[in-house]
Amino acid sequence: MLDTTLVFMGIMLIVLGAILVALSLIMKTLSSEGTGKPKGGISGGGAIIIGPIPIIFGSSGRAVLIASIIAAIITLILTLLYLKSYIGW
């Protein structure tokens, strides 16, 4: 049961990531049309989760904050799934 849930969650996160990348490219293209220059700066960030420890990086403080929040939520969800399946909690 847990294996299929984790596989499903992994696939859904990959699909969600692909959709977000596509949407951001479309939005960026539409915002810079006609002027020849982009309208705003681009910032990005991410998190690599190794076990219970997230490694967070970003190009601005806001990107790091958002990546930190997302990493904390993912770590909490995975911890709760572990507790539910292996300990019977």
Secondary structure, 3 states (H helix, E strand, C coil): CHHHHHHHHHHHHHHHHHHHHHHHHHHHHHHCCCCCCCCCCCCCEEEEEECCEEEEEECCHHHHHHHHHHHHHHHHHHHHHHHHHHHCC
